[in-house]
Amino acid sequence: METAAFLSARALHKAYNNVAVVAPISFNLNSGCRLAIAGETGSGKSTLLKMIAGHVQPDGGGIFFNGERILGPNEQLLPGHKGIAYLSQHFELRNNYIVADLLDYGSELNAEEQLQLYRLCEIDHLLQRKTNSGLSGGERQRIALAKILTTQPKLLLLDEPFSNLDTLHKQSMRRIVANLQSTLNIGIIMISHDTTDMLSWADDIWIMQHGRLVQQGTAREIYNHPVSNYAAGLFGVYNALPTAQIQRWFPHFSNGAAQTMLISRPEQWQISLEPAPHFLEAQIETISFEGPTLLLGIRMQGQLLFCRSMQHAVSVGQTIYVHLQHC
């Protein structure tokens, strides 16, 4: 007998006012998954996540968790599924509660497991505080996360977990999310506009556009081999050049794919301050300081390109020499 997938969907779709928000999508995910979903505002990623959570009713198709169909809000009084925890970016905490009491209510963990969870979520020092006593947004978010994890879910859904956080609290949340899957042995699906966080965390990344899944792959595949300018732009600065142009510049270069346009990242362009074999001359037009690296805007044979350099001893107007590396 075939074992049911941890999480699966069959022809799942949703529309509002006859406009498709999520086009029919089917997938299978394994337990312990670390999936990130990227896309611009309105791409359908939040609606997809809410359908998985059981908070939005699909128009058709089905979602199955360990073989059991996830019911939508039109099919049950309290939306959601016991084995799935969903943290909305618009989470709320009950006011005037001692944090420890709020977390203990409805918890399925023993005292030792609770303390481990509170340490993992970095809130063990907040347990005697009140929920309305000057907690920061980041602290409130971590408390809300710990609260939904006290029911021992097997799948955690995170809706924009890094939005509206300052740098310090964002670093804490990144650290917590990175440790959750291995420590609690749960699957995690996250959507975020902060796509740089996805690259270091996710095993797989999906890119959505106009309600459709336009690319999926590992972080390296998504970053180094985006299928379109849209997919490339979600993950930072890029160059898009006709493949024929690249081959005229570098006859021995091959990216292994029959594409009319070649998308490259700035760090794929090797820089030399002196002439070198197979390097082409270029002039620096702009310099942007990025800390350990510089983002250079260069002009090569009339074409504006971006490349990154760890050599800080350069200046606008300077002639340099560049070569495109394979990736």
C-alpha positions as CSV (number, residue, x, y, z in Angstrom):
1,M,0.0,0.0,0.0
2,E,1.4,3.4,-1.0
3,T,2.3,5.7,1.9
4,A,0.5,9.1,1.8
5,A,2.6,12.1,1.2
6,F,3.3,14.4,4.2
7,L,1.7,17.3,2.4
8,S,0.2,17.2,-1.1
9,A,-2.2,19.2,-3.3
10,R,-4.1,18.2,-6.3
11,A,-5.2,20.9,-8.8
12,L,-5.6,23.4,-6.0
13,H,-6.9,26.8,-7.1
14,K,-8.5,30.0,-6.0
15,A,-10.0,33.1,-7.7
16,Y,-11.4,36.4,-6.5
17,N,-13.9,38.2,-8.7
18,N,-13.2,35.8,-11.5
19,V,-9.5,36.6,-11.4
20,A,-7.2,33.6,-10.7
21,V,-5.2,34.3,-7.5
22,V,-3.7,30.8,-7.4
23,A,-3.9,28.8,-10.7
24,P,-4.2,25.0,-10.4
25,I,-1.2,23.7,-8.6
26,S,-0.3,20.2,-7.6
27,F,2.6,19.2,-5.4
28,N,4.0,16.6,-2.9
29,L,6.2,17.6,0.1
30,N,8.1,15.3,2.5
31,S,8.2,15.6,6.2
32,G,10.9,17.9,7.5
33,C,10.7,20.1,4.5
34,R,12.2,23.5,4.5
35,L,10.3,25.3,1.6
36,A,10.4,29.0,0.9
37,I,7.9,30.7,-1.5
38,A,8.9,33.9,-3.2
39,G,7.0,36.3,-5.3
40,E,6.0,39.9,-5.6
41,T,2.9,41.3,-3.9
42,G,-0.2,39.8,-5.5
43,S,1.6,36.7,-6.8
44,G,-0.6,34.4,-4.8
45,K,1.9,33.1,-2.3
46,S,-0.1,34.3,0.8
47,T,-3.3,32.8,-0.5
48,L,-1.6,29.5,-1.2
49,L,-0.2,29.5,2.3
50,K,-3.6,30.3,3.9
51,M,-5.2,27.5,1.9
52,I,-2.6,25.0,3.2
53,A,-3.4,26.3,6.7
54,G,-7.1,25.8,6.2
55,H,-7.8,29.5,6.6
56,V,-8.9,30.1,3.0
57,Q,-11.5,28.0,1.2
58,P,-10.2,26.7,-2.2
59,D,-12.4,27.0,-5.2
60,G,-11.4,23.5,-6.3
61,G,-8.9,20.8,-5.8
62,G,-7.7,19.5,-2.5
63,I,-4.9,19.7,0.1
64,F,-3.9,16.6,2.0
65,F,-1.9,16.3,5.2
66,N,-0.7,12.8,5.9
67,G,-3.5,11.6,3.7
68,E,-6.2,13.5,5.4
69,R,-7.9,16.3,3.5
70,I,-7.5,19.8,5.0
71,L,-10.9,21.3,5.5
72,G,-11.5,25.0,4.6
73,P,-13.3,27.6,6.8
74,N,-16.6,26.9,4.9
75,E,-16.4,23.2,6.1
76,Q,-15.7,23.6,9.8
77,L,-16.4,26.0,12.6
78,L,-12.8,26.7,13.7
79,P,-10.5,27.1,10.7
80,G,-7.2,25.2,10.6
81,H,-5.8,21.8,11.2
82,K,-4.4,20.4,14.5
83,G,-1.2,19.2,13.0
84,I,-0.5,22.5,11.2
85,A,0.6,25.8,12.9
86,Y,0.1,29.0,11.0
87,L,1.8,32.3,12.1
88,S,0.2,35.3,10.3
89,Q,2.1,38.5,9.9
90,H,-1.0,40.0,11.6
91,F,-0.8,37.8,14.7
92,E,-2.4,38.9,18.0
93,L,-1.7,38.2,21.7
94,R,-4.3,38.3,24.4
95,N,-3.9,41.4,26.5
96,N,-3.2,41.5,30.2
97,Y,-1.9,38.0,30.5
98,I,1.3,36.8,32.2
99,V,3.3,35.4,29.3
100,A,3.9,32.0,31.1
101,D,0.1,31.6,31.7
102,L,-0.7,32.5,28.1
103,L,1.7,29.9,26.9
104,D,0.7,27.2,29.4
105,Y,-3.0,27.4,28.4
106,G,-3.8,24.5,26.0
107,S,-0.1,23.4,25.9
108,E,0.5,19.7,25.2
109,L,4.1,19.9,26.4
110,N,5.5,18.9,29.8
111,A,7.4,21.5,31.9
112,E,10.8,20.4,30.5
113,E,9.6,20.5,26.9
114,Q,8.0,23.9,27.5
115,L,11.3,25.3,28.8
116,Q,13.2,23.9,25.8
117,L,10.7,25.6,23.5
118,Y,10.9,28.9,25.3
119,R,14.7,28.9,25.1
120,L,14.5,27.9,21.4
121,C,12.2,30.9,20.7
122,E,14.4,33.1,22.9
123,I,11.6,34.1,25.3
124,D,12.5,32.3,28.5
125,H,13.5,35.7,30.0
126,L,10.0,37.1,29.2
127,L,7.8,34.5,31.0
128,Q,6.9,36.8,33.9
129,R,6.1,39.8,31.8
130,K,2.6,40.8,30.8
131,T,1.6,40.7,27.2
132,N,0.6,44.4,27.3
133,S,3.6,45.7,29.3
134,G,5.9,47.2,26.7
135,L,7.0,44.1,24.8
136,S,8.6,44.9,21.5
137,G,7.2,43.7,18.2
138,G,9.9,41.1,17.8
139,E,9.3,39.8,21.4
140,R,5.6,39.6,20.8
141,Q,6.1,37.7,17.6
142,R,8.4,35.2,19.3
143,I,5.8,34.7,22.0
144,A,3.1,34.1,19.4
145,L,5.4,31.6,17.6
146,A,6.0,29.7,20.9
147,K,2.3,29.7,21.6
148,I,1.3,27.9,18.4
149,L,4.2,25.5,18.8
150,T,3.0,24.3,22.2
151,T,0.4,22.1,20.4
152,Q,3.2,20.1,18.9
153,P,2.4,20.6,15.2
154,K,4.2,18.7,12.5
155,L,4.1,21.5,9.9
156,L,4.7,25.2,10.6
157,L,3.6,27.9,8.1
158,L,5.3,31.3,8.4
159,D,3.7,34.3,6.7
160,E,6.3,37.1,6.3
161,P,8.1,36.4,9.5
162,F,10.8,39.1,9.0
163,S,8.5,41.9,8.0
164,N,8.2,44.9,10.3
165,L,11.2,43.8,12.4
166,D,14.2,45.9,13.1
167,T,17.7,44.5,12.4
168,L,18.2,43.1,15.9
169,H,14.9,41.3,16.1
170,K,15.2,40.1,12.5
171,Q,18.5,38.4,13.4
172,S,16.8,36.7,16.3
173,M,14.0,35.5,14.1
174,R,16.4,34.2,11.5
175,R,18.3,32.3,14.1
176,I,15.1,30.8,15.5
177,V,13.7,29.7,12.2
178,A,17.0,28.1,11.2
179,N,17.0,26.0,14.4
180,L,13.3,25.0,14.5
181,Q,13.3,22.3,11.9
182,S,16.2,20.3,13.3
183,T,15.3,20.8,16.9
184,L,11.6,20.1,16.8
185,N,11.6,17.8,13.7
186,I,8.9,19.7,11.9
187,G,8.4,20.8,8.3
188,I,8.4,24.5,7.6
189,I,6.9,26.5,4.7
190,M,7.8,30.2,4.7
191,I,6.9,33.1,2.5
192,S,8.9,36.3,2.7
193,H,9.7,39.5,0.7
194,D,13.2,39.2,2.3
195,T,14.5,36.7,-0.2
196,T,18.1,36.8,1.0
197,D,16.9,34.9,4.1
198,M,15.6,32.1,1.9
199,L,18.9,31.4,0.2
200,S,20.7,30.4,3.4
201,W,17.7,28.5,5.0
202,A,15.5,26.8,2.4
203,D,16.1,23.3,0.9
204,D,13.7,24.2,-1.9
205,I,12.4,27.5,-3.2
206,W,9.3,28.1,-5.3
207,I,8.7,31.3,-7.3
208,M,5.2,32.5,-8.0
209,Q,4.0,35.0,-10.5
210,H,0.4,35.9,-11.3
211,G,-0.8,32.9,-9.3
212,R,1.4,30.4,-11.1
213,L,4.4,28.5,-10.1
214,V,7.0,29.7,-12.6
215,Q,10.2,28.1,-11.1
216,Q,11.2,25.7,-8.4
217,G,14.5,24.3,-7.3
218,T,17.3,24.5,-4.8
219,A,18.6,27.8,-3.5
220,R,21.6,27.5,-5.8
221,E,19.5,26.7,-8.8
222,I,17.1,29.5,-8.2
223,Y,19.9,32.1,-7.6
224,N,22.3,31.1,-10.3
225,H,19.9,29.9,-13.0
226,P,16.7,32.0,-12.9
227,V,14.3,31.3,-15.7
228,S,13.3,35.0,-16.2
229,N,14.1,38.5,-15.3
230,Y,11.3,38.4,-12.8
231,A,12.8,35.4,-11.1
232,A,16.2,36.9,-11.1
233,G,15.1,40.3,-9.8
234,L,13.5,38.7,-6.7
235,F,17.0,37.7,-5.5
236,G,19.0,40.8,-6.2
237,V,21.0,42.5,-8.8
238,Y,21.5,40.7,-12.1
239,N,22.7,41.2,-15.7
240,A,20.6,40.0,-18.7
241,L,22.5,39.8,-22.0
242,P,21.8,38.1,-25.3
243,T,23.6,34.7,-25.3
244,A,25.0,35.5,-28.8
245,Q,26.6,38.7,-27.4
246,I,28.3,36.7,-24.5
247,Q,29.6,34.1,-27.0
248,R,31.1,36.9,-29.2
249,W,32.8,38.3,-26.1
250,F,33.9,35.0,-24.7
251,P,33.9,32.3,-27.5
252,H,34.7,29.5,-25.1
253,F,31.9,30.3,-22.6
254,S,29.0,27.9,-22.5
255,N,26.2,27.8,-19.9
256,G,24.9,24.4,-21.1
257,A,21.4,25.7,-22.1
258,A,20.0,26.9,-25.3
259,Q,18.7,30.3,-24.1
260,T,18.5,33.4,-26.1
261,M,19.2,35.5,-23.0
262,L,21.8,34.8,-20.4
263,I,21.2,36.0,-16.8
264,S,24.3,36.4,-14.6
265,R,25.0,37.7,-11.2
266,P,27.5,40.4,-10.5
267,E,29.8,38.1,-8.6
268,Q,30.1,35.8,-11.7
269,W,32.2,38.6,-13.4
270,Q,35.8,38.2,-12.5
271,I,37.8,41.5,-12.3
272,S,41.4,42.3,-13.0
273,L,43.1,45.6,-12.7
274,E,45.7,44.6,-15.4
275,P,45.1,43.2,-18.9
276,A,44.8,39.4,-18.8
277,P,44.1,36.6,-21.4
278,H,40.4,36.4,-22.3
279,F,39.6,39.5,-20.2
280,L,37.8,42.4,-21.9
281,E,38.4,46.1,-21.2
282,A,35.7,48.0,-19.3
283,Q,35.3,51.4,-17.6
284,I,33.9,51.9,-14.1
285,E,30.8,54.2,-14.1
286,T,29.4,53.8,-10.6
287,I,30.6,52.4,-7.3
288,S,28.3,51.3,-4.5
289,F,29.8,50.4,-1.1
290,E,28.4,47.1,0.3
291,G,30.7,46.5,3.2
292,P,33.1,43.8,2.3
293,T,32.4,44.2,-1.4
294,L,31.8,46.9,-3.9
295,L,29.0,46.8,-6.5
296,L,30.5,48.3,-9.7
297,G,28.5,49.6,-12.6
298,I,30.8,49.1,-15.6
299,R,30.5,50.0,-19.3
300,M,31.9,47.4,-21.7
301,Q,31.5,47.9,-25.5
302,G,28.5,50.1,-24.9
303,Q,26.8,47.7,-22.5
304,L,26.1,48.6,-18.9
305,L,26.9,45.7,-16.5
306,F,27.1,45.1,-12.8
307,C,29.9,43.2,-11.1
308,R,31.1,42.8,-7.5
309,S,34.7,43.3,-6.4
310,M,36.6,42.8,-3.1
311,Q,39.2,45.2,-4.5
312,H,38.4,48.5,-2.9
313,A,41.3,50.4,-4.6
314,V,39.2,51.4,-7.6
315,S,37.6,54.7,-8.7
316,V,35.0,56.0,-11.1
317,G,36.4,56.3,-14.6
318,Q,39.1,53.7,-14.1
319,T,39.7,51.0,-16.7
320,I,39.5,47.5,-15.5
321,Y,39.3,44.1,-17.2
322,V,36.5,41.5,-16.8
323,H,35.7,37.9,-17.6
324,L,32.5,35.9,-17.2
325,Q,32.9,32.8,-15.1
326,H,30.9,29.6,-15.4
327,C,28.6,28.8,-12.5
